[in-house]
Amino acid sequence: MASQLPRLSKTRFQAGPQCPKQLWLRCYRPELADPISEAQQAVFDQGHRVGDLARRLSATCVSVCSTCTA
């Protein structure tokens, strides 16, 4: 069975130019990352709420499915 390539998130996309090793670790050794703190999770949740609001306010918004495999 072929292994699946890691998904490219905004965080990973930004990590690549800053530090290629960080990108590699995020993709292939995520278990080495520190656990997400409550403060970090609050920031992530706020970002999701902003994204949801932006999609609702934009008539021309196109959503890219994070589970698409095409």
Buried (B, 14 or more C-beta within 10 A) or exposed (E): EEEEEEEEEEEBEEBBEEEEEBBBBBBEEEEEEEEEEEEEEEEEEEEEEEEEEEEEEEEEEEEEEEEEEE
